[in-house]
Amino acid sequence: MLSSRRLIRIACAAALSFALPAQQACAQSGGPSILRDAETEQFLSDISAPMAVSAGLSPGALKLYVINDPEINAFVATGQAIYINSGTIQHADNANELEGVIAHELGHIEGGDAVRSGDAIAAASRVTLLSLLAGIAATVVAGPVGMLAMAAGQSAAMGKFLAYSRQQEGSADASAVRHLNDAHYSGKGMISFFGKLRQEEYRLTPSYTSIDPFAVDHPMTAERQAALMGDLEKSPWWNAPVDQAKHARFLRIKAKLVGYLDDPPVVMNKFPERDQSMPAHYARAYAWHRGGYPDAANREVAALLATAPHDPYFLELKGQILLESGKPAEAIPALREAVQQSRSTPLIAALLGNALVATENPVNLKEAAQVLRVAVQRDNENPQAWYDLGLVYTRMGDEARASLASAERYSLQDQPQMAAANAEIAMRGIPPGTPDYIRAQDLALTARDEADRQRRHKK
């Protein structure tokens, strides 16, 4: 299931990118959205797991998110999370290129760069926020592309920040070599992806040869590529054979991303009807569904299920199409099996919960409550799941816990006043000292603090 939610509470000023943010890559409410998809997130988790261990992270600690942004970029903010633009996946040719991107970002996490950048930013506090977003060619100081114009008094502080950022990028590249080697991954993908970045540099900055390398926050791509090539070629894994199963999974997630994000005519041009491959069926299924042609979308899903009748992600897509076509009861069997086959992946479980609620059949309330509770326990960052759970509690007559679910949802949607109000309602109906009461209390406190902060900021 590809769905989106707003990207909130990301420390933009602490972002450290792999590539090219020609515009702000992160934002408060109203900015880019995070794309949630169980298959994509599982794939990214699987390929990053051995590199995360190399970076000293505990299993499951690393979070990877896909941002709906066509630019080539990836970055880290606070915490152990990597944000990858959809454009990065769409421009990649194979999983190995994504592995190189993730390896570099893990270098930033391992080095604590997001935190350290805060110190550098404080020293250059008068520099505009746009200038602090890391990129290869985006933050050319007073450059020909007009990305940034600074007062003379700010240039010295910015110069210190850019030098600090270049040092971080070099360290992250060096760490990436170790992470790739420890995971037994080839570095060819990292090198080939640098080739794509060089093309973007030329596209974004026609006067590339006149750019002062000390006026950008990343080392120039050609320099980084040359520095890395020697170390990566020495690796015993440089000529590691391509993992065909992994490549097939990569083609699937790339195709569904194209089907979900591109206009349907563009999708049909990339994946014409004569193409009967699995990725092509996947892309066309999403395109037909988004275009409002459920019968055509169902035909594509039927072709997918004919090759793999118990594939959880094909079953999930079948259920999603039926649900969003106004047939929630018909969607339930496919979604139940998808949950079972995927070992209760929370995003798929949440979709099943949504279908059960959408039937408006009281018989389904007990199952919906059970499914949604498990879903939010395993993934508490899904506003739709919290909304559906709130509906279930309301229909079951438990207004206090309905308010608690609403508080969770409003907190995720960056509406602290609504979150605080609902948390306080929940506290009046939930026995003190219980886990739900303590959670409501925590939500109320943090929401009030956030609301106060927003009010002060407006002044």
N, C-alpha and C positions, 0 to 999 in steps of 0.2 A: 504494500500500500504506500503510494507516494502521497504525502500530504504535507502541508506547511504550517509552521507556527512562527510567531514573531520572535525575532532574535532580541532578547532583552538582557540587561545587566552584564554586558560584556565591556570590560575596561578597554575602550578603544585606544586610549593613549598608551596602553601597555602592549599593544599588538605588535608582534614581530613576524614579518611575512617572509615566505619563501620567494615570492615573486612580485607581481606587478599590479598593485592597486591603483589604477588610473583614477579611481574615485574612492570615497570612503567605503571600506570593506566591512565595517561594523557600525551599528547604530542603536539608538534607543528605540522605543516603540515607534512604528511608522517607517523603520528602515528595512533592510533586507530581511527575508524570512529564512528560517531553518527548514530544510526539507527532511521530513522523517520518513524513513522506509526501512522496514525490518531486514530485507535482504541486503540492501546496500550497507546498512550499519553492521550487519554480521560479517559481510565480506571485508569491510575496512578493519573491523576488530580482529579478524583472523589473520590478515596479512601483517598487521602491526604488532600482534602479540609477541613474537620472538624478539622484535626490536625494542619493544617496551621493556622486556626483561633485561635486555642489554643496557637500557637507560636507567635501570634500577627501580623501575616501577613495579608495584605488586600486581598480580594477575587481576584483570578486570578494572584496574584503577583508571586506565586511560580512556577518555571519552573522545569520540570522533564525530563531528557534525558536518553536514553538507549545507552550505549556504547557497540560496538561489541568487547567484551572481555570475554573469557570463565571463567575467574577467578571469584570467589565470592568476590564482592567488591561493595561498594557505597561510595561516598564522596561528599563533598561540596568544592567549590572554592570560588572566590569572587562573591558577588551578592546573590540573593535569588534563587539559582539553586541547584538541587540535580542531581548527575550523578550516574546511576545505571548500573553496568555491566550486559550484557546479561546472563552471568553465574549465577548471583544472581537469576534472574527470572527462569532460567532453573533448578536450584537446589531447589527452593522453592516448597513446596507441596500445598500451598494454599495462598489466598490473605492476610490472617492474618499475615503470615510470612513477606510478603512485607510491610505490615503496620508497623510492628515492626522495620524494617530497616529504613523506611521513618521517623518514630517517632524519632529514634536516630539522624538521619541527621538533622532533624528540630531542635533538641537540639543544634547542632553546629551552625546553622544559628541564632537561638534565642540568643545564647551566644556571637555572633560576633567572633567566634573562627577563622574563616579564616583570619580576619583582625589582630586579636591578634597574630596569629601564625607568621605573618610577623615580629612582634617585636622580637619574640623568634628566628626566623630564622636569623634576622640581627645580633643578639648576637652570633650566631654560624655560621657566614657567610662563614667560610672556610670548613664547612662540605659539602660533595658532595650532589648533588641534589637527588640522589637515596635515600640517608639516610633520606631525609625530607618527603618522601612519607609515609603517615601513614599506619600502618598495625599491625596485631597482632603478626605474627611470621616472617615477612619479614625483619625487620631491626634489627636483632640480632647483637650486636656490636661484631665484630671479631668472630662471631659464627661459628659452625661447618658446616653450609650450605654455608659459604663463600659469603654471600650476601654483606658484607661490611668489608673492611679492612681500619682502620683509623690510622693515625699517633698518637703517644702518646699525642702530644700537642693538638689534636682536641678532645680527649675523654671527657675532662671536660666540654667543651662547649656542646658537644652532650648529655652528661648526663643531663645538665640543660634543654635542649630542650625536651628530652624524659620524664623527670619528669613533665614538663609543659604540654606535650601532654597527659600523663596519667591523669592529673587533668582534662583536657578538656573532655576526654572520660568518666570519672566518672560523670561529670556534665551533659553531653549529655544523658547518661543512665538515670539519675534521671529525667531529663526533659522529656524523652521519656515516662516514667510512667505517667506523668501528661497529655501528649498529647493523649495517648491511652485512659486514663480515660475520658478526656473531650470529646473525639470523641465517647465514649461508645463502644470502641473496647476491646476485650479480649487481655491480655498479653501473652496468651499461644503461639501464633505464634512467639513472640520475644524469648521466652524461647526455643522453639523447634528449632529455627534457630541457636541459640547459640550452640545447640547440633551438628549441621552441621559444625559450625566453629571449634568446638573442634576436630572433625574428621580431618579437614583440618590441624589443628595444628600438630596432630600426623603424618599426611602424609608428611608435609613439613619439620618437624624437628624431625627425629627419636630419637634424644637424648633430647627429650622434657623435661625429668625430670632434666636435667642438665642446662637448660636455666636459666640464671639470670633474674628474673622478672623485675629488674631495668635496664636491657639492651634492653628492647623493649619499643615501644612508647605507646602501649595499655596495660591496665591491662590484665592479662591472662584471657582467656575466662571462665574457671571454676570459678575464683573469681568473675567475673562480673555476671555470671549466678546465683551464690549463693546469691550475694548481691541484685539482682533484684527480685529473686523468692518471698521473703517475702513480698515486697511491692506490687508486681503484684497480688499475691494470695489474698490480702486483698481487691482488687478492686471488686465492685459490678458487674463488667462486666466480671470477670474472666471466668464464666461459660456461657457467652452469647451464644445463639445458632448460628450455622453457617448460614450465609446469603446465601441461595442456589443460588439466582440469581447472587450475586457477585461471588460465586465460579464458576458458569458456565462461566461468563465473563473471569475470571482468566484462566480457562482451555483453552479458545479460544486463548487468546494472547500467552499463553505458547506454544500451538500447532503450531501456525503460526510462532513463533520464531524458533521452532525446524525445521519446514519445510523450512524456509528461510536460516538458518545457517548450518544445518547438511548436510552431503553428502546424496544424494537421497537414496542409499541403506540403510543407517543408519535410515533414516526416515521411509522407508518401513518396516524395522525390528521393529521399535517402534510402528508403526501404520499399521499393516498388513491389507490386503484387507477385511478380515473377520470382521474387526472393522468398523462398520457403524455409529459410533457416530459422532456428529458434529465436535469435535476437530480433529478426525481422517481424515475426509474429508478435513478439513482446511489444516492440515499438508501435506497431500498427494497432494493437489492442488498446493501448493507452490513447493513441491519437483518435481512434474511432469513438472511444468512450468520451473523451473531452469534447469531441465535435458533436456529441449528441446522437450518435448512431449505435445504440446498444446491441442491436442484432448483429451488426458487422463486428463489433467488439467481442461479442460472445462467440462468433465463428472463429476468431483468432485465438481466443482462450481455449476453445474446443480442440483446435489444432495443437496447442501446447500440451493440453492434458492427454491427448492421444499418444504423445511421446513419453509422458511421465505423469500417469494418473494420480499419483500421491505426492507430487511435488507441492510442498506447503505454500510456496509463493505463487504458483499458478492457481491453487485453490483459493488463496487469499484474493487474488485479482478477480476470480470468478465471483466470489462473494461480494467484493467491493462494487463491481459493476451492477449486480442484482440489487444490492442495497441502495446505491445511488440512483437506480432507475425506479425506485419506489416499490421494490419487492423484498422487503426485509425478511419475511418469513422464508422465502425461497433461498435467501443468502445464508441462512443459519447452518444447514448441513455442511456446506462447503467450508464455512468458517470454523465450525467445530473440528472438522478433520484437519484443517490448516493449523489450528492451535495444537492439536495432538501431534501432528507430524513435525511441527517446529519446536516441540518441547515447551509449549506455553510461552512463546515469544511475546513480551508484553504489548507490543504494538498491534500484533494480530489479535491477541486476547481482547484488547480494547475495542478493536473493530467488531469482534463478535459481541461484546457487551453493547455496543452501539446498535447493532442489528436487533438484539433481544429487546432493548428499550424501544426501538422504533416500531416494533410490532404492536405496542400499546396493549399487549395481552398480559393480564395479571399473572397468568400461569408462568410467564417467563421471568418474573421479577426476582425470584430466589436465585435462579441461575445467573441472571445479570449481575446481582449484587456480589455473588461469589467470584465471578469472572473479573469484574471490575476492581474489586478489592485487591485481588492478586496482581492485576495489571498495574495499579498505582503503587503497590508496595515495591514492585520490581522496577518501575519507571515512573517517578513522581513528577516528571516534567511534561506531561501530556494534558493540556487544558481540556481537550474534548473528553478524555476519560473521566476527569474530575466533574465535568458538566453532566455527563451521563450518570455517574454515581450519585450526584446530587439529585437528579430526577428520580432515581430508584428510591433513595431515602425519602423523598417527598411523597412518592406514591405508597410507600410503606408506612407513612405517618411519623417518621423520625425526623422532625424538622431541625433538631439540634445538629444532627450529623449531616443533614442536607446543607445547613449553613456552614459547617466545617468544610465540606467539599467545595462550596462556593468560595470560601476564603482561600483555599488552595488555588483554585482557578484564577481568581482575581490577582493573587500574588504573582502567579506566572505571567499574567497579562499586564503586569506593571500598573495595576490600579490599586495602590495601597490604601486609599480611603475606603473603598468597597471591601477590600480584604480585611481591614481592621473592624469594620462594622459587622461583617458576617462572623468573624472570629469571636467577637464579643457576644453576639446572639448565641453562638454555639456554647460558649462557656456558661451561659445561664441555664442550659438544658442538659449538660453533660456532667455526671458526678465528678466533683473535684478529686484530684489525685490520680485519676485514670489516665492511660496513655493518650486518649483522644482529648481530654481536658488540657493536658500539658502541651499537646501539639497546638491546640487552639490558643493557649496562652502565649506560646512562642510566636505564632503567626501574628497575634494582636500586637505584641511588643515590636516586632521587626517592621510590621506594616505602619505603625504609628511613627516610628523613627524615619522610615522612608518618606511618608507623607510630609513630615516636618522638614526633611531635607529638601524635598521638591518645592515646598512653599518658600523656603529661604532662598532657593535658587531663582525663583521667579522674581523675587524682590531685587 
